[in-house]
């Protein structure tokens, strides 16, 4: 890591390499390296917070011993526990922080395909969360969200994850979702966390509605790109703006390039439709890729 890298310390613990499988030893080395990297980049909170990993081919987890700083963790000092938090192997004899296991154990049980769970208290994260306003949707890192639905067949083709963004000043009379208009409601959500939730969902598509998604264009584009980078899913966006208006926006062309379907146009109450994806007959369904 260069000459400026910190010199790490370690405690004495018996090597467990000879009594674990090769796959477990590799996982131990990777997890210990993650602890050391966290210490290097100051993502730590003294002896608190945890990184945990699933032992390949077994119903066991690896987690840090209670009382060690992150820069003291080694492959052999990691504690092996079962899915109930009972200790299977603990070379240090320090045990674990059961409060930490409650969080990690719940995630591992709910998501058996997840190999590693990381929980940090970074200084920046603590500072932002301590502010009354919290994380504001004024950059590409956050979105103001009205609500989410992890699985829906009523908001586009196939099984879809649906996100309703908060905030719209287009003022269409008779709008179906007036509660999504004010920016004072809803909650601020990290784009990274939202993308991870979408990627982990068992869906084939993502639908983004509102509110008006294009009024949070930077966060919208970052979310779509983050999902696209990890999952090949269909992406549909509802917008009150017409296609030509979106094309004229600074980020409009980049957003359109990522979409499979756009449903665009203001809602016009006298032209209301009683069924289908469009709210009123003036709106258009635009297929922007060959997916559908």
Backbone bond lengths (Angstrom), bond angles and torsions (degrees), N, CA, C in turn:
res aa  C-N    CA-C-N  psi(-1)  N-CA   C-N-CA  omega(-1)  CA-C   N-CA-C  phi
1 X - - - 1.457 - - 1.531 112.44 -
2 X 1.334 116.90 5.64 1.447 119.56 178.86 1.521 112.13 99.19
3 X 1.339 115.19 167.93 1.460 120.29 -176.07 1.512 112.61 -66.94
4 X 1.349 116.87 -22.44 1.460 119.63 -177.53 1.517 113.27 -82.47
5 X 1.341 117.00 -4.93 1.456 120.02 -178.19 1.521 110.12 -63.92
6 X 1.321 115.79 145.34 1.454 120.43 -179.01 1.516 110.19 -72.26
7 X 1.315 116.91 150.72 1.462 122.12 175.42 1.522 108.35 -86.49
8 X 1.318 116.73 117.73 1.453 120.77 -176.94 1.526 110.97 -87.70
9 X 1.304 114.67 153.98 1.449 121.31 177.09 1.520 108.88 -112.36
10 X 1.304 117.19 166.71 1.461 120.55 177.86 1.510 108.61 -148.36
11 X 1.308 116.71 160.42 1.456 120.64 175.39 1.517 108.35 -101.69
12 X 1.284 115.78 162.33 1.461 120.48 179.13 1.520 109.57 -81.32
13 X 1.311 116.32 124.39 1.455 120.37 174.95 1.518 108.38 -146.26
14 X 1.315 115.89 148.66 1.449 121.50 -179.35 1.528 110.04 -64.16
15 X 1.334 116.96 135.81 1.458 120.02 177.86 1.527 109.61 -68.71
16 X 1.319 114.76 136.96 1.468 119.46 179.21 1.527 111.32 -105.52
17 X 1.311 116.87 7.05 1.466 119.98 -172.82 1.522 112.69 -57.93
18 X 1.316 116.40 -38.89 1.473 119.31 -175.95 1.523 113.08 -75.15
19 X 1.322 118.69 -12.33 1.460 119.41 -176.97 1.531 113.48 -114.02
20 X 1.320 116.72 10.14 1.459 119.93 175.95 1.523 108.72 -123.45
21 X 1.303 115.34 162.46 1.464 119.91 179.20 1.526 110.34 -70.99
22 X 1.318 115.55 162.81 1.461 119.84 178.57 1.528 110.75 -62.42
23 X 1.349 115.77 -38.98 1.463 119.89 179.18 1.524 111.16 -64.03
24 X 1.349 116.63 -40.76 1.467 119.19 178.60 1.515 110.65 -66.82
25 X 1.338 117.11 -40.18 1.456 119.33 -179.53 1.532 111.25 -62.96
26 X 1.329 116.05 -41.14 1.468 119.57 177.65 1.530 110.46 -61.80
27 X 1.340 116.33 -41.55 1.460 119.35 178.72 1.528 110.88 -65.84
28 X 1.324 117.20 -39.08 1.463 120.76 176.73 1.537 111.11 -59.77
29 X 1.321 115.70 -44.13 1.469 119.23 -179.70 1.523 111.08 -64.20
30 X 1.317 116.40 -42.66 1.461 120.03 179.61 1.527 111.26 -64.12
31 X 1.336 116.19 -43.09 1.459 119.47 -178.23 1.527 111.04 -68.36
32 X 1.329 116.97 -41.51 1.471 119.96 177.37 1.529 110.48 -61.80
33 X 1.342 116.38 -39.42 1.461 119.60 177.72 1.518 110.96 -62.95
34 X 1.351 117.12 -36.91 1.460 120.84 177.72 1.526 110.67 -63.29
35 X 1.336 116.79 -40.62 1.470 119.91 176.59 1.524 110.87 -61.27
36 X 1.335 116.57 -43.36 1.462 120.06 -178.76 1.529 111.18 -66.15
37 X 1.335 116.90 -39.15 1.456 119.74 177.35 1.533 110.91 -64.02
38 X 1.326 116.02 -39.76 1.463 119.56 178.09 1.526 110.54 -61.60
39 X 1.329 116.26 -39.58 1.462 119.77 177.27 1.528 110.63 -65.94
40 X 1.332 115.46 -41.12 1.465 119.93 -179.90 1.525 111.48 -60.01
41 X 1.327 116.10 -41.62 1.461 120.20 -176.23 1.531 112.97 -95.84
42 X 1.326 116.17 8.95 1.462 122.92 174.68 1.530 112.78 59.92
43 X 1.322 114.70 46.82 1.463 121.06 175.20 1.526 110.38 -98.55
44 X 1.309 117.92 27.78 1.459 120.90 -170.16 1.518 111.72 -113.39
45 X 1.328 114.74 166.18 1.461 122.13 177.30 1.527 107.32 -136.42
46 X 1.347 114.29 65.93 1.469 121.91 -177.06 1.535 109.72 57.02
47 X 1.347 118.16 -122.13 1.468 120.45 -178.36 1.527 111.87 -92.70
48 X 1.343 116.23 3.66 1.463 119.71 -174.41 1.524 111.23 -98.47
49 X 1.299 115.46 168.54 1.468 126.68 -171.57 1.526 109.48 68.99
50 X 1.307 115.41 162.09 1.466 120.37 -169.34 1.514 111.44 -149.04
51 X 1.333 115.27 150.42 1.456 122.84 164.11 1.528 105.08 -114.60
52 X 1.312 117.38 135.15 1.466 120.06 178.45 1.520 109.40 -130.26
53 X 1.318 116.10 154.42 1.463 120.97 -179.82 1.526 109.69 -142.07
54 X 1.309 114.79 148.38 1.465 121.30 178.53 1.522 109.46 -82.36
55 X 1.329 116.93 134.55 1.469 121.22 175.03 1.527 107.85 -73.72
56 X 1.321 118.36 122.62 1.469 119.84 -177.49 1.528 111.80 -58.68
57 X 1.324 115.53 131.51 1.453 120.80 175.36 1.510 115.56 76.11
58 X 1.335 117.71 13.59 1.469 120.37 -178.46 1.524 109.26 -144.92
59 X 1.330 116.23 161.21 1.464 121.27 177.12 1.533 109.60 -92.97
60 X 1.320 115.78 48.54 1.451 121.99 -178.45 1.520 109.96 -126.97
61 X 1.345 115.20 155.78 1.449 122.28 178.50 1.521 110.05 -123.81
62 X 1.328 116.71 155.12 1.461 123.14 173.30 1.527 108.04 -111.85
63 X 1.334 116.51 137.51 1.460 121.21 -178.95 1.522 108.22 -150.94
64 X 1.326 117.64 161.94 1.459 120.67 -176.84 1.528 112.07 -73.12
65 X 1.329 117.19 146.16 1.472 120.60 175.20 1.523 110.15 -70.36
66 X 1.322 115.77 146.81 1.461 121.17 -176.16 1.524 110.13 -75.17
67 X 1.332 115.48 120.21 1.456 120.04 177.65 1.509 113.81 117.80
68 X 1.321 118.15 -13.45 1.453 120.55 178.82 1.527 110.55 -91.80
69 X 1.333 116.00 139.97 1.448 120.67 169.57 1.521 107.86 -71.85
70 X 1.339 116.56 160.56 1.470 119.48 -177.95 1.525 111.68 -61.86
71 X 1.329 117.75 -31.52 1.462 119.22 -179.17 1.529 112.74 -81.31
72 X 1.325 116.82 5.51 1.467 121.59 175.00 1.528 112.43 -105.82
73 X 1.312 117.38 -9.20 1.457 120.89 -174.76 1.520 110.30 -75.21
74 X 1.338 115.73 134.12 1.463 122.18 176.06 1.520 109.07 -125.37
75 X 1.317 115.89 171.03 1.460 120.61 179.39 1.522 111.34 -59.39
76 X 1.343 116.95 -39.87 1.462 120.25 -177.59 1.518 113.38 -80.45
77 X 1.342 117.60 -22.11 1.471 118.95 -178.18 1.527 112.39 -81.62
78 X 1.311 118.46 -14.96 1.455 120.57 177.71 1.522 110.81 -61.06
79 X 1.306 115.86 140.43 1.464 121.41 -175.99 1.530 108.91 -96.02
80 X 1.320 115.70 132.92 1.463 120.83 176.13 1.516 108.97 -96.59
81 X 1.327 115.93 127.84 1.467 121.66 -177.83 1.524 108.93 -130.40
82 X 1.336 115.25 163.24 1.458 118.38 174.15 1.522 109.46 -90.89
83 X 1.326 117.14 -176.83 1.456 120.75 -174.74 1.521 113.78 -71.87
84 X 1.326 116.87 -7.47 1.458 121.56 175.63 1.526 112.32 -100.89
85 X 1.334 116.75 0.76 1.453 120.86 179.78 1.518 114.26 90.24
86 X 1.337 117.73 4.94 1.463 120.94 177.97 1.526 110.02 -76.89
87 X 1.323 116.35 138.12 1.462 121.06 -176.09 1.525 110.62 -75.91
88 X 1.326 115.20 129.53 1.465 122.33 176.52 1.523 110.36 -101.22
89 X 1.337 116.76 -40.30 1.462 121.29 -178.76 1.516 108.64 -151.32
90 X 1.325 116.81 124.10 1.462 122.07 -177.92 1.515 108.49 -142.10
91 X 1.344 116.98 93.33 1.457 121.54 -175.70 1.523 112.40 -67.98
92 X 1.324 118.60 -24.12 1.466 121.17 -178.38 1.522 112.62 -88.46
93 X 1.337 117.49 -23.94 1.455 121.10 -175.23 1.515 113.66 75.38
94 X 1.329 118.42 11.02 1.461 121.69 -177.00 1.520 113.30 -84.59
95 X 1.323 117.24 -17.61 1.452 119.51 -177.38 1.525 111.64 75.04
96 X 1.329 116.13 -166.31 1.465 120.87 -178.33 1.526 110.12 -130.14
97 X 1.310 115.19 165.40 1.460 121.50 173.23 1.530 107.30 -86.89
98 X 1.313 117.46 106.52 1.466 120.43 -174.50 1.525 112.00 -66.63
99 X 1.333 117.59 -26.47 1.462 119.38 176.36 1.519 110.37 -63.82
100 X 1.322 115.67 -37.73 1.456 119.69 177.14 1.509 111.89 -69.75
101 X 1.329 116.38 -37.95 1.469 119.17 179.60 1.521 111.65 -62.27
102 X 1.329 117.36 -34.82 1.467 120.17 -178.71 1.531 110.64 -55.17
103 X 1.328 117.01 -43.35 1.463 120.93 179.46 1.523 110.59 -68.51
104 X 1.311 115.99 -52.56 1.466 120.44 -175.35 1.520 112.08 -67.62
105 X 1.316 116.50 -41.09 1.462 119.48 179.99 1.514 111.69 -61.73
106 X 1.333 116.48 -39.78 1.470 120.36 -179.86 1.522 110.76 -63.93
107 X 1.334 117.11 -41.73 1.464 120.21 -179.92 1.520 110.61 -66.73
108 X 1.319 117.03 -45.47 1.467 120.40 -179.11 1.526 111.46 -62.95
109 X 1.325 117.77 -38.82 1.460 119.90 179.25 1.517 111.83 -70.36
110 X 1.324 116.66 -38.16 1.464 120.17 -179.02 1.522 112.24 -74.61
111 X 1.332 116.60 -28.46 1.463 120.79 -175.75 1.528 109.56 -127.85
112 X 1.330 118.12 77.42 1.469 120.99 -176.31 1.517 114.17 -61.91
113 X 1.355 117.87 -18.46 1.456 120.13 179.09 1.525 112.87 -81.30
114 X 1.344 117.14 -10.46 1.461 121.38 -179.25 1.521 109.96 -82.92
115 X 1.321 116.73 124.68 1.470 121.03 -176.93 1.520 112.47 -86.69
116 X 1.332 117.74 -30.00 1.464 120.48 -173.80 1.521 110.70 -143.43
117 X 1.334 116.59 141.24 1.459 122.63 177.45 1.527 108.06 -123.00
118 X 1.323 116.45 129.72 1.458 122.27 -176.92 1.523 109.34 -119.12
119 X 1.325 116.71 128.49 1.465 122.65 178.91 1.520 107.76 -129.79
120 X 1.328 116.54 114.68 1.460 120.02 -178.27 1.525 110.61 -124.98
121 X 1.336 114.85 159.08 1.461 122.66 170.90 1.526 106.66 -121.37
122 X 1.326 117.67 79.94 1.456 119.01 179.39 1.523 109.84 -73.15
123 X 1.317 116.39 154.86 1.463 120.28 -179.98 1.527 110.65 -62.05
124 X 1.337 115.98 -41.01 1.467 119.28 -179.88 1.523 110.39 -64.95
125 X 1.337 116.80 -42.56 1.464 120.26 179.99 1.512 112.26 -63.54
126 X 1.332 116.55 -42.73 1.464 120.78 178.68 1.532 109.90 -64.96
127 X 1.335 116.69 -40.80 1.458 120.43 -178.53 1.527 111.29 -63.76
128 X 1.339 116.43 -45.84 1.464 119.83 -178.82 1.524 110.71 -66.04
129 X 1.327 117.37 -43.49 1.461 120.23 -177.33 1.527 112.09 -69.45
130 X 1.328 117.30 -19.11 1.460 120.77 178.92 1.522 112.72 -80.28
131 X 1.311 116.76 -15.60 1.455 120.00 179.43 1.531 110.99 -78.29
132 X 1.303 116.62 147.23 1.457 121.37 -179.43 1.522 111.18 -59.01
133 X 1.337 117.54 -38.37 1.456 121.32 -176.55 1.523 112.35 -79.50
134 X 1.330 117.97 -19.46 1.456 121.21 -178.66 1.516 111.93 65.48
135 X 1.339 116.26 -149.44 1.457 122.13 -178.96 1.527 108.97 -83.43
136 X 1.326 116.50 115.51 1.462 120.83 -175.19 1.531 111.45 -92.76
137 X 1.342 117.84 144.14 1.469 121.33 -179.77 1.521 112.12 -82.21
138 X 1.337 116.55 58.09 1.460 120.76 -177.79 1.520 111.19 -115.11
139 X 1.311 117.58 10.42 1.456 121.79 177.45 1.521 108.37 -146.88
140 X 1.304 115.64 -178.83 1.461 120.36 -179.07 1.526 112.65 -72.53
141 X 1.323 118.20 -3.43 1.454 120.60 -174.82 1.520 113.54 -93.75
142 X 1.340 118.64 -6.89 1.458 120.10 -176.31 1.514 110.98 -144.02
143 X 1.322 115.39 153.61 1.456 122.94 175.29 1.525 108.73 -132.52
144 X 1.315 115.95 147.03 1.465 121.10 173.33 1.525 106.73 -91.57
145 X 1.324 116.34 114.61 1.465 121.89 -171.21 1.523 110.55 -111.64
146 X 1.313 115.91 133.66 1.470 121.78 174.86 1.521 110.89 -84.32
147 X 1.314 116.81 -44.81 1.455 120.17 -178.72 1.515 111.46 -170.41
148 X 1.330 115.57 168.94 1.458 121.71 -179.74 1.516 109.20 -142.20
149 X 1.312 115.57 153.03 1.455 122.55 175.60 1.518 106.86 -136.65
150 X 1.332 116.65 120.26 1.461 120.74 -172.72 1.514 113.32 -72.91
151 X 1.325 117.78 -19.49 1.459 119.89 -179.93 1.520 109.84 -154.26
152 X 1.332 115.87 125.71 1.458 120.80 -179.73 1.524 109.76 -150.47
153 X 1.340 115.89 144.12 1.460 121.64 172.48 1.528 111.21 -114.25
154 X 1.320 116.00 9.15 1.467 120.80 -176.22 1.525 112.68 -107.05
155 X 1.325 117.66 4.21 1.461 120.76 -175.18 1.521 112.18 -127.40
156 X 1.327 115.42 40.82 1.456 120.50 -179.77 1.517 110.47 128.26
157 X 1.324 117.35 174.02 1.468 121.09 -175.77 1.521 113.47 -68.75
158 X 1.334 115.96 136.97 1.453 120.83 176.02 1.515 113.62 77.64
159 X 1.316 114.94 -168.43 1.468 122.45 178.52 1.517 108.37 -84.56
160 X 1.357 117.77 122.50 1.450 119.78 -170.78 1.524 112.20 -131.99
161 X 1.304 116.06 146.82 1.459 124.12 168.58 1.524 106.11 -87.15
162 X 1.331 117.51 130.73 1.462 120.99 -175.74 1.527 110.20 -117.93
163 X 1.334 115.41 133.18 1.466 122.24 176.22 1.526 107.99 -123.47
164 X 1.333 116.21 125.17 1.462 121.35 172.96 1.526 107.85 -103.37
165 X 1.317 117.40 116.12 1.458 120.71 178.54 1.532 110.21 -83.04
166 X 1.322 114.93 155.15 1.468 121.53 -176.23 1.522 109.91 -101.24
167 X 1.323 115.91 133.74 1.448 120.50 175.38 1.519 113.36 112.27
168 X 1.327 116.97 119.96 1.468 122.40 176.45 1.525 108.25 -160.19
169 X 1.335 116.83 127.88 1.464 120.01 179.04 1.530 112.07 -114.26
170 X 1.342 117.35 19.22 1.461 120.05 -179.52 1.525 111.63 -73.57
171 X 1.330 117.01 -27.29 1.466 121.19 172.49 1.509 115.33 65.71
172 X 1.323 118.62 43.71 1.466 120.64 179.06 1.536 109.67 -74.32
173 X 1.329 119.16 119.90 1.472 120.43 179.34 1.531 111.02 -59.66
174 X 1.340 116.23 136.59 1.453 121.17 177.89 1.513 114.86 77.55
175 X 1.322 118.20 13.19 1.467 121.91 -179.24 1.524 110.92 -51.23
176 X 1.345 116.22 141.63 1.462 121.44 -178.90 1.534 112.28 -66.45
177 X 1.332 117.15 -29.08 1.465 120.62 -172.11 1.532 111.73 -122.89
178 X 1.328 118.96 61.45 1.468 119.96 -177.47 1.525 113.05 -63.27
179 X 1.318 116.25 -25.15 1.471 119.10 -179.86 1.525 112.21 -69.11
180 X 1.325 117.40 -12.72 1.467 120.25 178.90 1.527 112.51 -91.28
181 X 1.336 118.85 1.58 1.460 120.48 -172.66 1.519 113.40 -77.69
182 X 1.314 118.00 -48.66 1.458 120.31 -175.01 1.528 111.56 -70.29
183 X 1.313 116.73 140.14 1.462 120.85 176.00 1.524 111.83 -81.95
184 X 1.336 116.46 -4.96 1.472 119.79 178.70 1.519 111.85 -78.01
185 X 1.327 116.80 -18.07 1.464 120.56 179.38 1.528 109.57 -97.44
186 X 1.333 115.57 -176.08 1.454 120.33 -179.33 1.514 112.36 78.91
187 X 1.312 115.55 -169.46 1.467 120.33 179.26 1.524 109.72 -143.30
188 X 1.310 115.90 152.45 1.454 121.39 179.46 1.520 109.35 -85.54
189 X 1.311 115.78 131.63 1.462 121.67 -175.16 1.520 109.41 -127.37
190 X 1.313 116.56 136.33 1.459 121.52 174.25 1.522 109.63 -65.50
191 X 1.323 116.97 129.80 1.459 120.95 178.97 1.524 110.77 -61.46
192 X 1.316 117.28 -39.45 1.461 120.61 179.60 1.522 112.32 -61.80
193 X 1.333 116.53 -43.90 1.456 120.21 -179.91 1.526 111.25 -67.66
194 X 1.333 116.24 -40.14 1.461 120.01 179.13 1.523 110.70 -65.44
195 X 1.319 117.34 -42.54 1.462 120.77 178.50 1.520 110.97 -61.06
196 X 1.333 116.97 -41.48 1.463 120.53 179.22 1.522 111.19 -62.88
197 X 1.327 116.66 -39.16 1.459 120.37 179.07 1.528 110.93 -65.75
198 X 1.308 116.76 -41.14 1.462 120.80 179.51 1.527 110.54 -65.95
199 X 1.309 116.31 -45.69 1.467 121.12 -178.64 1.528 110.71 -61.14
200 X 1.320 116.84 -35.14 1.459 120.68 -178.88 1.515 114.63 -80.07
201 X 1.320 117.58 -11.07 1.462 120.63 -178.15 1.529 110.80 -78.11
202 X 1.325 115.96 148.99 1.463 121.29 -179.27 1.526 109.53 -88.39
203 X 1.330 114.62 71.28 1.461 121.44 -178.15 1.523 109.09 -131.83
204 X 1.322 115.61 166.31 1.462 120.95 176.76 1.520 112.15 -109.37
205 X 1.330 116.49 -3.85 1.454 118.69 -178.01 1.511 113.84 -153.42
206 X 1.322 115.50 164.56 1.462 123.65 177.48 1.519 108.04 -127.51
207 X 1.324 116.71 128.68 1.458 122.49 175.58 1.524 109.05 -116.97
208 X 1.334 116.27 131.22 1.466 121.41 179.65 1.519 108.06 -121.01
209 X 1.332 115.68 123.24 1.449 121.80 -177.02 1.520 108.36 -132.30
210 X 1.312 117.38 -159.22 1.446 117.69 -178.06 1.509 112.26 -165.70
211 X 1.373 108.69 -154.70 1.455 131.08 11.47 1.527 112.32 50.04
212 X 1.329 113.94 -174.23 1.456 120.53 177.99 1.527 109.98 -120.90
213 X 1.335 117.77 104.84 1.463 121.15 -177.23 1.525 113.84 -56.68
214 X 1.333 117.77 -36.24 1.472 119.94 -176.14 1.522 112.80 -72.84
215 X 1.331 118.36 -9.13 1.458 120.46 173.91 1.530 111.34 -84.00
216 X 1.318 116.87 -0.52 1.459 122.97 169.74 1.529 107.42 -128.16
217 X 1.323 115.62 53.01 1.468 121.53 -168.81 1.523 113.38 -60.82
218 X 1.330 118.45 -41.74 1.466 120.52 -176.55 1.532 110.90 -64.05
219 X 1.325 116.03 -48.06 1.463 119.22 178.62 1.513 112.03 -66.71
220 X 1.343 116.71 -37.44 1.462 120.95 178.64 1.521 110.83 -60.69
221 X 1.317 117.31 -47.54 1.465 121.04 -179.66 1.524 111.27 -63.29
222 X 1.327 116.99 -41.90 1.463 119.98 179.23 1.523 111.22 -63.69
223 X 1.333 116.77 -41.10 1.464 120.60 178.68 1.523 110.92 -62.66
224 X 1.325 116.95 -48.41 1.464 120.49 -178.04 1.528 110.34 -61.34
225 X 1.315 117.86 -44.66 1.463 121.16 -179.56 1.529 111.30 -65.00
226 X 1.345 116.54 -38.59 1.468 119.78 179.84 1.525 111.33 -65.28
227 X 1.324 116.47 -39.56 1.468 120.28 177.67 1.527 110.04 -69.56
228 X 1.320 117.25 -46.30 1.463 122.35 -179.59 1.535 111.69 -57.48
229 X 1.336 116.60 -36.79 1.461 120.40 -177.27 1.523 112.16 -65.81
230 X 1.337 117.27 -22.00 1.462 120.43 -174.29 1.518 114.58 -117.18
231 X 1.323 117.69 -20.01 1.462 121.09 -179.20 1.517 110.14 -142.80
232 X 1.309 116.86 136.64 1.460 121.07 175.93 1.518 108.30 -90.37
233 X 1.329 116.27 83.78 1.459 121.61 -177.98 1.520 110.14 -116.17
234 X 1.313 115.35 156.43 1.464 121.73 174.12 1.530 108.99 -72.50
235 X 1.328 116.22 135.51 1.467 120.15 -179.96 1.528 109.68 -122.76
236 X 1.332 114.93 124.77 1.464 123.33 -178.94 1.516 108.57 -123.98
237 X 1.318 116.47 134.44 1.465 121.46 177.76 1.525 109.24 -125.34
238 X 1.345 115.78 132.16 1.458 122.64 169.78 1.534 107.84 -93.37
239 X 1.328 117.21 131.18 1.459 119.92 177.59 1.518 110.22 -141.11
240 X 1.332 115.78 141.22 1.456 120.90 174.37 1.520 112.21 -78.06
241 X 1.332 116.81 -15.34 1.453 120.02 176.43 1.525 109.98 -76.96
242 X 1.321 116.63 147.60 1.454 120.71 173.88 1.528 109.86 -78.63
243 X 1.319 116.20 157.94 1.457 121.25 -177.75 1.521 111.74 -52.02
244 X 1.322 117.82 -44.97 1.467 120.94 -178.67 1.527 111.37 -62.47
245 X 1.323 117.24 -35.54 1.465 120.70 178.04 1.531 110.33 -67.54
246 X 1.316 116.56 -40.07 1.460 119.87 179.46 1.527 110.40 -67.11
247 X 1.314 116.64 -40.65 1.469 120.23 179.02 1.521 111.88 -62.05
248 X 1.337 117.32 -26.83 1.466 121.34 -179.49 1.527 113.14 -84.46
249 X 1.324 117.73 -11.10 1.465 121.27 178.64 1.529 109.95 -75.11
250 X 1.318 116.58 154.12 1.465 120.13 -177.03 1.529 112.54 -61.15
251 X 1.329 116.85 -39.68 1.463 120.45 179.62 1.528 112.54 -101.87
252 X 1.329 116.63 0.86 1.454 120.43 -176.45 1.516 114.69 -56.83
253 X 1.338 119.91 -52.42 1.461 120.02 -179.25 1.526 113.54 -60.12
254 X 1.336 117.03 -37.18 1.466 120.04 179.20 1.523 110.87 -66.02
255 X 1.337 117.24 -38.73 1.461 121.32 178.07 1.521 110.32 -67.15
256 X 1.325 116.88 -46.08 1.464 120.74 -179.71 1.526 111.44 -60.10
257 X 1.327 117.11 -34.52 1.461 121.03 -178.77 1.521 112.38 -65.60
258 X 1.336 116.87 -19.92 1.462 120.84 -178.32 1.525 112.68 -95.68
259 X 1.336 117.93 -9.03 1.469 120.95 -172.22 1.522 112.09 -91.90
260 X 1.326 114.48 150.24 1.458 121.25 170.33 1.526 110.30 -95.85
261 X 1.332 116.22 -37.19 1.465 121.22 -178.38 1.525 109.15 -138.27
262 X 1.325 115.22 135.94 1.461 121.99 172.10 1.524 107.58 -124.64
263 X 1.333 116.69 129.48 1.461 121.88 171.33 1.516 105.72 -112.24
264 X 1.348 116.22 111.78 1.460 119.76 -167.94 1.522 112.57 -124.45
265 X 1.336 114.45 159.94 1.459 121.60 176.73 1.519 112.77 116.40
266 X 1.338 116.56 148.18 1.458 121.53 177.50 1.533 109.59 -62.84
267 X 1.316 115.35 151.65 1.464 119.28 171.53 1.526 108.12 -80.13
268 X 1.341 116.03 128.73 1.465 122.22 179.14 1.523 107.84 -116.76
269 X 1.309 116.30 110.42 1.465 121.52 -171.46 1.540 113.89 -57.11
270 X 1.333 120.42 -43.69 1.468 118.92 -179.74 1.536 113.22 -64.13
271 X 1.347 117.02 -18.05 1.461 121.57 -179.27 1.532 111.84 -102.38
272 X 1.314 115.78 19.54 1.473 121.12 -176.16 1.529 111.64 -56.24
273 X 1.340 114.73 138.28 1.456 122.24 174.84 1.523 109.11 -105.75
274 X 1.300 117.63 140.77 1.462 121.33 -176.37 1.520 112.80 -86.61
275 X 1.331 118.03 -11.01 1.455 120.23 -179.57 1.521 109.27 -152.70
276 X 1.333 114.67 169.40 1.451 119.67 -180.00 1.510 112.59 91.77
277 X 1.326 116.37 178.20 1.462 121.81 -175.49 1.520 112.83 -78.02
278 X 1.332 117.84 -25.67 1.462 120.36 -179.09 1.523 111.24 -84.38
279 X 1.332 115.61 143.49 1.451 119.32 177.00 1.511 112.59 -80.49
280 X 1.343 116.40 -35.35 1.467 121.50 178.60 1.524 108.10 -141.62
281 X 1.328 115.14 157.41 1.461 120.09 -169.16 1.526 113.86 -69.14
282 X 1.326 118.85 -16.59 1.459 120.66 177.44 1.520 112.75 -74.62
283 X 1.329 117.02 -18.63 1.467 120.45 -178.05 1.526 109.97 -74.97
284 X 1.332 115.81 153.52 1.463 121.27 -176.95 1.523 111.13 -119.36
285 X 1.332 115.83 142.96 1.463 122.01 171.65 1.520 106.97 -99.24
286 X 1.298 116.66 115.24 1.462 121.41 -175.64 1.532 109.98 -112.52
287 X 1.313 116.77 120.43 1.457 122.47 177.02 1.526 107.22 -89.15
288 X 1.309 116.75 110.91 1.463 122.35 -173.23 1.517 113.29 -98.07
289 X 1.326 116.69 -3.21 1.464 120.44 176.24 1.520 107.99 -141.12
290 X 1.321 117.10 178.12 1.458 121.31 -179.94 1.519 112.32 -89.51
291 X 1.323 117.47 8.09 1.472 120.48 -174.88 1.527 112.01 -66.86
292 X 1.322 118.05 -41.52 1.474 121.71 -175.15 1.531 110.62 -111.34
